[in-house]
């Protein structure tokens, strides 16, 4: 009961970010079944297989601004489709252009 009361005060993205930090994971996205189901239990969502994963990702997407950074990536198993990933800001991968700018000091 207390877990659900805390969930009402925090957004899904805040709960996900806290869980990622606690479990030493830099990001969560499609395919992270176990991690998404752990976050779902903290959000108070009942287990519904793959539907649970989509619900968690949808909730994180609605509240990720300022908490997690969103990125799309393609996975070999998904063909040309892109999947969502939500990263902790301190682990967000930099693009090659950003890396070159940091190295050159521009």
Buried (B, 14 or more C-beta within 10 A) or exposed (E): EEEEEEBEEBBBBBBBBBBBEEEEBEBBBBEBEEBBBBBBBBBBBEEEEEEBBBBBBEBBBEBBEEBBBBBEEEEEEEEEEEBBBBBBEEEBEEEEEEEEEEEEEE
